[in-house]
């Protein structure tokens, strides 16, 4: 995918993609009918790896988050100091004055 990222889809050739992957171009042509088919399969693989990684992260937090979340709620119950505070620019606090450039 790095070849496609650098050269764009139209500019990346199958031999360049094969070389970047450490494969012979003939091997690529044997398994894939076209550059489009190759790149679609690469994208599918990347998406599957991303989903697997996300599932692993979610599974690792599954047992930890409820206890920590309850603890945070207990410690901040009734404490408004943890509420988000809007941030405004300096000129908004001093009407009629514009920021110095």
N, C-alpha and C positions, 0 to 999 in steps of 0.2 A: 504494500500500500504506500510505502514511502516514495516509490517511483511515481505513482499516480499523483501523490500529494505535491511532488516537485514539478512534474511535467504536465499534469492534467490528464484527463482520460484520453483525449485524442492524441496527445503527445507521447504517451507511454506505450511502448511496444511490448509484446509478449516476451521476446527475448530479454529485454531490459528487466521486466518483472521477474522472469526466471533467474536471471543472473543475480539480482538483489536477494532472491530467496535461496541462492546456492544450488539451483537446479538446472538441468539441461533443458533448453527450450523444447526439445522433442518430447520430454516427459510431460511438460505442460500441455502440449498439443495432443498427446495421447489421452489425457484425462479430461480435457476441456475442449469443446468444439470451437469456442471463440474467446476473445478477450473479455467480452461482456459476461459470459458464463463464469469465467475464472474470477472476475472481480465481484460478481454477485455472491459466489461461494465464499470468497474471502470476507465480504461484509457479513454474511450469515454467521460465519465462524466467530467474527469479532463480536457480533451481537449476542451470540450464545455465551461466549466467555464473559461478557459484561453482565448478562443475566445471572450466570452461575456465581459470579463474584458478589453481586448484589444479594442473592439469596443466602450466601454464606455469611455475609455481614449481618443481614437481618436475623439469621438463625443464632448468631453469636450474641446478639443483644436481646434476644427473646427472653431469656431468664434473668437478665440483669436489669433491664429498664423498668419493669413494674415496681420493684423494690426501691430503686433509686428515685423514681418518679414520686412514689408515696412519701419518701423521706423529704424530698424537696418541697412537696405540698405542705407537709407538717411544719417545716421550718419557716415557710413564708406565709402561712395562713394569717390573713389580716394585716400583713406587712405591705403597705402600698409603695414602699421605697423600691421594690423590685419591679414595679410597673414600668413599661416603656415611657420614656420622656421625649417629647418632640424636640428636635433640634432645629433651631432657626438661625439664619445668618445674622451677623452683627447689624446690618442695615435694617433688618426687620425689627430690631429692638429699639432703634432710634429713628422714628419716622422723620421724613424730610431730609435725611442725610443719605447720600449714596456712598458706596464703598470706594475707598481710594484705589486708584489704579497705578 
